[in-house]
Amino acid sequence: MKYYVLVAFLILLAGCGGNTQPQIEYVYETVRVEVPISEPCKVEMLPAEEYATSRLKKTDSDFDKIKALVVERLQRSGTERELRALLSVCIAP
């Protein structure tokens, strides 16, 4: 009876002594990964604009001066809209 236990133990021990590392097959596969790359914004600078108040003289009437200020305010708001449009081009994905 002792021999059966000893033989069974040796058989189990011999089964564990085999090749313990599995055979691994390496398969290489090319994968394309698209990554966004930032580019510098290429926008032309706005030309310098001559505003209405730069043409005023000291001898102009108060009405002409106020009219020039109103026109300049409209010019500046138009320039601001153009600058915002240029900036949105640079920021847009």
Steps between C-alpha positions, in 0.01 A plus 500: 500500500786737580648430159184605321502833678870543422451410131199733471703778659792441262267501197344829612847642569624393157202672335600828664860476384418556130535816295343769719531794259232520234602552140410855396467596139555869435284653233595849386229716355533852361245738644440852367423753771393849395605768746405866451798731479464867573602738225574868530210721400560657160287812490594828337516803723237767450628821341528803723183702474473877512224594740264791456631702795852506359380739226346751738637851534479731796285735299228238428163554664378296794246331276776381264706374793207300647412366157863385456491328841184309404654396168819391677300289744336321205841454335646351815209260548540384137871445557423308818261273306770434240755419771256262669440326167876461446542371852220246456685363194808438714307344787262281296596129488 
